[in-house]
Amino acid sequence: MRLHRLGYNNIEVRFGDGTSGWPEQAPFDAILVGASGPCVPNGLRDQLAVGGRLIMPVGHAIRHQHLVKLVRRSQKQFDQQDLEDVAFVPLIGEHGWSEAPT
């Protein structure tokens, strides 16, 4: 794999529905989502370690979202901060857009 040839030996790659995360490997200290969704999927929230951070573009329009930073403070408490306006490709999958966003 190219990452190994470049000297990165602590990376695992998984192909599948990213909206469900990777529960078998959770909890995670950080999750970065590179596509916009209507909300942060609960499955991704649940996979954050306490103190973990998630960055994801969230919005209701394909050309306008807010980059959101979510920090898990306890098992049930999350802090959310809107960082800035962005435009990302739509998140598809079981917990992504139910239809093409407008």
N, C-alpha and C positions, 0 to 999 in steps of 0.2 A: 504494500500500500504506500502511496506517495508520502503520507505523513510520517511513516516510519523511516522512509528513505531520507527525509529531511531532518531526522533526529528527534521527532516527537514520539516518545514511547509511552506516554501516560494518557493517551487519547483512545477512546473507544467510539466507533461509529455504528449507529443503528439506523436501519431503514424501516420506516413504518409511519403510522399516523402520529405525528408529533403533538397533536392536540391532546392526546392521552398521556403524554410524557413517557417515562420509563420507570414504572412503579417498582420493578424488580431491583433497581439500582438506587432507589431513594433511601434516605433523604439527600437533597442536594443543597450545597451552600449557595449556588448561583444557577439561575436558569435564564437564558437569553432566547427570546422568541423573535425570529426574523420575518414575521408576517403578521398582518393586522387581523384582529378578531373583534367581534362585537363586545366581548368581555374576556377577562382572564378565566380560562377553564378551571373549574373546581379541582379537577385532577392535578393540574399543575400547582395550584395553591397547596394542596395536600402533600405534595412531594417536596416542598421546601422544608429545610431544617429550621429550627428556631434560630433566628438571627440571619437566615438565608434571604437572598434578594432575587427578585425576578424583574426583568425589564421586558416590556412588550408594548407594541403599538395597539391602542384600543380606540374604537370609534364606531360610528354608525354609517360612515360613508367611505367609499373606496378611495377617495382623494383627500380625505381629511380625518386624521386621528390624533390622539394625544399619546406621546411616549410616556408610559406609566412605569413608575418604580414602586414595587411592592416589597415590603420587608415584613417577615414573619416575626412577631414579638413574643408570641406564646402559641400554644396549641390552637387557640381559637381567635387570637387577635392579630390583625394585620394593619400596618400603616401603609397608606397609598399616597403617592405624590405625583402630580402631573408635571412632567419635565418640560415639554415643548410640543408644538404642533408639528406633525410629520405626515408623510404619505408613503405607505408600504404596500406591497402586494397583499392580496387577501389570504387569510389562513383558511385552508380547506381541511376537511376531516370531520370526524364524528362530533367534535365540540367547536368547530369553526363556524363559518357562515353557512346558514341553511340554504341560501341561494345566493347568486351573484349580487354583491352589494352595489348600491348606486352611488 
